[in-house]
Amino acid sequence: MANLRQLVNRRKAVRNIRKITRTMELIATARFKKALDRAAAAEAYTRKIGEIASDLTSAGGEASHPLLAVRPVVKRTLILVIGSNRGLCGGYNGGVLRKAQERFRELNAAGVPFDAEAAGKKPMGFLKYQRIPRLAEYVQFEDKPAYDQVEPIADKYIQMFVSGQVDEVQVAYMKFQNASRQAPVLETLLPLGSVGEKKATTRAVAVDYEFIPSASEILDAIVPVAFKQRLFKCFLDAAVSEQIARRVAMKAATENAADLITTITRQYNRARQAKITKEISELIAGAEALK
């Protein structure tokens, strides 16, 4: 039977842990709600600007944009892996890193060179452990990524793609679908061929546009913004998914701690009852010996 003092100390330690996990659950819930509002607001803008770019591309005739050009042969790929700076978020990072690892293996098998970048300390540690060189690392993104933080990265990717340093840019991250479902995905952001993918409910009647200035000049202004917004949406989705994963993990930890406290309390009561019974037996035996 365990020592009573050990059980008391253990129960006290588990109660303290439960307080911490409960607090972290509440913090993650609050952050999730704020991140969800930002992601929902960006979703409508991202979708609409993509539709506009798609309409302009279709109606512009011969007009096109370098970011829309699909390279016939991919000679080099750039992969950005978005994860978290901290742990205690269940399988959030594991799912994203497995998706990125699958792509790395595919590229190695095909003999296609690639560059890797990491956003978050967990992806940085993974790439370092796998001995994959990092072209750049970012740790400034937490639960509230800002557009001003993402825009310089997007500008760099645009310059690399247009200059021919890379032939495609892909992002591995946790895509937010709804509050109960998130999935690790690998999306190709450049070339921006899917900039204006629409649902089947798209208008059947084409719209005639009169371009002032020219269609090329308008695309030069719209297409880069569409790419930047899509990249920004990846970071927003990752932030929302991280907070959901942390909330779920901390909720499970709190419930497990409560169950453990119940088990320890039961063990303590049994040990205490056994000790009391033993002491009573000793008193009775001693009284009998005095007769």
C-alpha positions as CSV (number, residue, x, y, z in Angstrom):
1,M,0.0,0.0,0.0
2,A,1.4,3.4,-1.0
3,N,2.5,5.8,1.7
4,L,-0.2,8.3,2.8
5,R,2.2,11.2,2.5
6,Q,3.2,10.2,-1.0
7,L,-0.4,10.0,-2.1
8,V,-1.2,13.4,-0.6
9,N,1.8,15.0,-2.4
10,R,0.9,13.3,-5.6
11,R,-2.7,14.4,-5.5
12,K,-1.6,17.9,-4.8
13,A,0.7,17.9,-7.8
14,V,-2.0,16.6,-10.1
15,R,-4.4,19.2,-8.9
16,N,-1.9,21.9,-9.6
17,I,-1.4,20.5,-13.1
18,R,-5.1,20.4,-13.6
19,K,-5.3,24.1,-12.8
20,I,-2.6,24.9,-15.4
21,T,-4.2,22.8,-18.1
22,R,-7.6,24.3,-17.4
23,T,-6.2,27.8,-17.6
24,M,-4.4,26.9,-20.9
25,E,-7.7,25.5,-22.2
26,L,-9.5,28.8,-21.5
27,I,-6.7,30.9,-23.0
28,A,-6.8,28.7,-26.2
29,T,-10.6,29.1,-26.4
30,A,-10.4,32.9,-26.2
31,R,-7.6,33.0,-28.8
32,F,-9.4,30.6,-31.1
33,K,-12.5,32.8,-31.2
34,K,-10.5,35.9,-32.1
35,A,-8.4,33.9,-34.7
36,L,-11.6,32.4,-36.2
37,D,-13.1,35.9,-36.6
38,R,-10.0,37.1,-38.5
39,A,-9.9,34.0,-40.7
40,A,-13.6,34.2,-41.5
41,A,-13.2,37.9,-42.5
42,A,-10.2,37.1,-44.7
43,E,-12.0,34.1,-46.3
44,A,-14.5,36.3,-48.1
45,Y,-11.9,38.8,-49.3
46,T,-9.6,36.0,-50.5
47,R,-12.4,34.3,-52.4
48,K,-13.7,37.5,-54.0
49,I,-10.3,38.9,-55.1
50,G,-9.6,35.4,-56.7
51,E,-12.9,35.6,-58.6
52,I,-12.1,39.1,-59.8
53,A,-8.6,38.0,-61.0
54,S,-10.1,35.0,-62.7
55,D,-12.8,37.1,-64.5
56,L,-10.2,39.6,-65.7
57,T,-7.9,36.9,-66.9
58,S,-10.7,35.2,-68.9
59,A,-12.0,38.5,-70.3
60,G,-8.6,40.0,-71.0
61,G,-8.0,38.1,-74.2
62,E,-4.3,37.8,-74.8
63,A,-3.4,39.5,-71.5
64,S,-1.7,37.3,-68.9
65,H,0.6,37.6,-65.9
66,P,3.9,35.9,-65.0
67,L,2.5,34.5,-61.8
68,L,-0.1,32.6,-63.8
69,A,2.3,30.9,-66.1
70,V,2.7,27.1,-65.5
71,R,6.3,25.9,-66.2
72,P,6.4,22.8,-68.4
73,V,9.3,21.4,-66.4
74,V,9.7,22.0,-62.7
75,K,13.4,22.4,-62.1
76,R,13.3,23.7,-58.5
77,T,10.6,23.8,-55.8
78,L,10.3,26.0,-52.7
79,I,8.3,24.6,-49.8
80,L,7.2,26.6,-46.8
81,V,6.2,24.6,-43.7
82,I,4.0,26.4,-41.2
83,G,3.8,25.1,-37.7
84,S,3.8,26.4,-34.1
85,N,6.4,27.9,-31.9
86,R,5.2,25.9,-28.9
87,G,4.0,22.4,-28.2
88,L,1.1,21.1,-26.1
89,C,-1.2,21.2,-29.1
90,G,-1.7,17.5,-29.7
91,G,-1.0,16.2,-33.2
92,Y,-1.1,19.6,-34.8
93,N,2.6,19.8,-35.8
94,G,2.9,16.1,-36.5
95,G,0.2,16.1,-39.2
96,V,1.8,19.1,-41.0
97,L,5.3,17.7,-40.7
98,R,4.3,14.3,-42.1
99,K,2.7,16.0,-45.1
100,A,5.9,18.0,-45.7
101,Q,8.0,14.9,-45.3
102,E,6.0,13.1,-47.9
103,R,6.6,15.9,-50.4
104,F,10.4,16.0,-49.6
105,R,10.6,12.3,-50.3
106,E,8.7,12.6,-53.6
107,L,11.0,15.4,-54.8
108,N,14.1,13.4,-53.8
109,A,12.8,10.3,-55.6
110,A,12.1,12.4,-58.7
111,G,15.5,14.1,-58.5
112,V,14.0,17.6,-58.3
113,P,16.0,20.0,-56.1
114,F,14.1,22.0,-53.5
115,D,14.5,24.7,-50.9
116,A,12.7,24.6,-47.6
117,E,11.6,27.4,-45.3
118,A,10.0,27.0,-41.8
119,A,7.5,29.2,-40.0
120,G,7.6,28.2,-36.3
121,K,10.1,26.6,-34.0
122,K,8.6,23.1,-34.3
123,P,9.1,22.9,-38.1
124,M,12.6,24.5,-37.6
125,G,13.6,21.7,-35.2
126,F,12.1,19.1,-37.6
127,L,14.0,20.3,-40.6
128,K,17.2,20.6,-38.6
129,Y,16.8,17.0,-37.3
130,Q,16.2,15.8,-40.9
131,R,19.3,17.7,-42.0
132,I,17.3,19.7,-44.6
133,P,18.8,23.1,-45.2
134,R,16.5,26.0,-44.4
135,L,16.5,28.9,-46.8
136,A,14.8,31.1,-44.2
137,E,13.2,30.7,-40.8
138,Y,10.3,32.7,-39.2
139,V,9.3,32.8,-35.6
140,Q,7.3,36.0,-35.4
141,F,4.0,34.4,-36.2
142,E,1.8,33.5,-33.2
143,D,-1.9,33.4,-32.8
144,K,-2.4,36.8,-34.6
145,P,-0.4,36.8,-37.9
146,A,-0.5,40.2,-39.5
147,Y,-0.6,41.0,-43.2
148,D,2.4,43.3,-42.8
149,Q,4.4,40.3,-41.6
150,V,3.4,38.1,-44.5
151,E,3.7,40.7,-47.3
152,P,7.6,40.8,-47.4
153,I,7.7,37.0,-47.6
154,A,5.2,37.0,-50.4
155,D,7.2,39.7,-52.3
156,K,10.3,37.5,-52.0
157,Y,8.4,34.5,-53.4
158,I,7.1,36.6,-56.3
159,Q,10.6,37.8,-57.1
160,M,12.0,34.2,-56.9
161,F,9.3,32.8,-59.2
162,V,9.4,35.6,-61.8
163,S,13.2,35.5,-62.0
164,G,13.2,31.8,-62.5
165,Q,14.9,30.8,-59.2
166,V,12.0,28.5,-58.4
167,D,9.3,27.0,-60.7
168,E,6.7,26.4,-58.0
169,V,6.0,27.5,-54.4
170,Q,4.1,25.2,-52.1
171,V,2.9,25.5,-48.5
172,A,2.4,22.8,-46.0
173,Y,0.0,23.8,-43.2
174,M,-3.1,22.9,-41.3
175,K,-6.1,24.0,-43.3
176,F,-9.1,25.1,-41.3
177,Q,-12.4,23.7,-42.6
178,N,-14.7,24.2,-39.6
179,A,-14.5,24.2,-35.8
180,S,-14.5,20.4,-35.7
181,R,-12.3,19.6,-38.7
182,Q,-8.9,20.7,-39.8
183,A,-6.6,18.8,-42.2
184,P,-2.9,19.0,-43.0
185,V,-2.5,20.0,-46.7
186,L,0.2,20.8,-49.2
187,E,-1.0,23.6,-51.5
188,T,0.7,25.0,-54.6
189,L,0.4,28.8,-54.5
190,L,2.7,29.6,-57.4
191,P,2.0,29.4,-60.3
192,L,-1.3,30.9,-59.3
193,G,-3.3,28.8,-61.8
194,S,-6.2,28.3,-59.3
195,V,-6.4,32.0,-58.4
196,G,-10.1,32.1,-59.4
197,E,-11.4,28.6,-58.9
198,K,-15.1,28.9,-58.6
199,K,-17.9,26.7,-57.4
200,A,-20.5,25.2,-59.7
201,T,-22.9,28.0,-58.9
202,T,-20.8,30.5,-60.8
203,R,-22.7,32.8,-63.2
204,A,-23.4,31.1,-66.5
205,V,-23.5,34.4,-68.4
206,A,-20.1,35.9,-69.1
207,V,-19.5,39.5,-68.2
208,D,-18.0,41.9,-70.8
209,Y,-15.4,44.2,-69.4
210,E,-14.1,47.4,-70.7
211,F,-10.5,47.8,-69.5
212,I,-9.3,51.3,-68.5
213,P,-6.3,51.1,-68.3
214,S,-5.3,48.0,-70.2
215,A,-6.1,44.4,-69.1
216,S,-2.3,43.8,-68.5
217,E,-2.0,46.8,-66.2
218,I,-5.0,45.7,-64.2
219,L,-3.7,42.2,-63.9
220,D,-0.3,43.5,-62.8
221,A,-2.1,45.1,-59.8
222,I,-4.6,42.4,-59.0
223,V,-2.7,39.1,-59.4
224,P,0.1,39.8,-56.9
225,V,-2.5,40.9,-54.3
226,A,-4.4,37.7,-54.8
227,F,-1.3,35.6,-54.2
228,K,-0.4,37.6,-51.1
229,Q,-3.9,37.2,-49.7
230,R,-3.8,33.5,-50.3
231,L,-0.5,33.2,-48.5
232,F,-1.8,35.3,-45.6
233,K,-4.9,33.0,-45.5
234,C,-2.6,30.0,-45.0
235,F,-1.1,31.7,-41.9
236,L,-4.5,32.6,-40.6
237,D,-5.8,29.0,-41.1
238,A,-2.7,27.7,-39.3
239,A,-3.2,30.0,-36.3
240,V,-6.9,29.0,-35.9
241,S,-6.1,25.3,-36.3
242,E,-3.3,25.6,-33.7
243,Q,-5.6,27.1,-31.1
244,I,-8.2,24.5,-31.7
245,A,-5.7,21.7,-31.3
246,R,-4.3,23.2,-28.1
247,R,-7.8,23.7,-26.7
248,V,-8.7,20.0,-27.4
249,A,-5.4,18.8,-26.0
250,M,-5.7,20.8,-22.8
251,K,-9.3,19.8,-22.4
252,A,-8.3,16.2,-22.6
253,A,-5.4,16.7,-20.2
254,T,-7.8,18.4,-17.7
255,E,-10.2,15.6,-17.8
256,N,-7.5,13.0,-17.4
257,A,-6.1,14.9,-14.4
258,A,-9.6,14.9,-12.8
259,D,-9.8,11.1,-13.4
260,L,-6.3,10.7,-11.9
261,I,-7.3,12.8,-8.8
262,T,-10.3,10.5,-8.3
263,T,-8.1,7.4,-8.5
264,I,-5.5,8.8,-6.1
265,T,-8.2,9.9,-3.7
266,R,-9.6,6.4,-3.7
267,Q,-6.2,4.9,-3.1
268,Y,-5.6,7.4,-0.3
269,N,-8.9,6.5,1.4
270,R,-8.2,2.8,1.2
271,A,-4.7,3.3,2.6
272,R,-6.0,5.5,5.4
273,Q,-8.7,3.0,6.2
274,A,-6.2,0.1,6.3
275,K,-3.9,2.2,8.6
276,I,-6.8,2.9,10.9
277,T,-7.9,-0.7,11.0
278,K,-4.3,-1.8,11.7
279,E,-4.0,0.7,14.6
280,I,-7.3,-0.5,16.1
281,S,-6.2,-4.1,15.8
282,E,-3.0,-3.2,17.6
283,L,-4.9,-1.4,20.4
284,I,-7.2,-4.4,20.9
285,A,-4.3,-6.8,20.9
286,G,-2.5,-4.7,23.5
287,A,-5.6,-4.5,25.7
288,E,-6.0,-8.3,25.5
289,A,-2.4,-8.7,26.5
290,L,-2.9,-6.6,29.7
291,K,-5.7,-8.8,30.9
